[in-house]
């Protein structure tokens, strides 16, 4: 059975994905339990939030990667362009 330990770190309380994902009554029960007892699930929520913030931080991760993706084609075009535009016209 798979669980979400990979998202929250080893040793974390985890919810078995196979059981709750494919068993709607069990999923509803788990969601209700989380909503009715938020303090009991606080450590898992904190670890999950920290992991998401680490992986998807705008300034340190996402924005630099987006800039890299946008500028990469431009850098490749410059690397393969000829220094003199008229050279292309003469050939």
Secondary structure, 3 states (H helix, E strand, C coil): CCECHHHHCCCCCCCEHHHHHHCHHHHHHHHHHHHHCHHHHHHHHHHHHHHHHHHHCHHHHHHHHHHHHHHHHHHHHHHHCCCCHHHHHHC
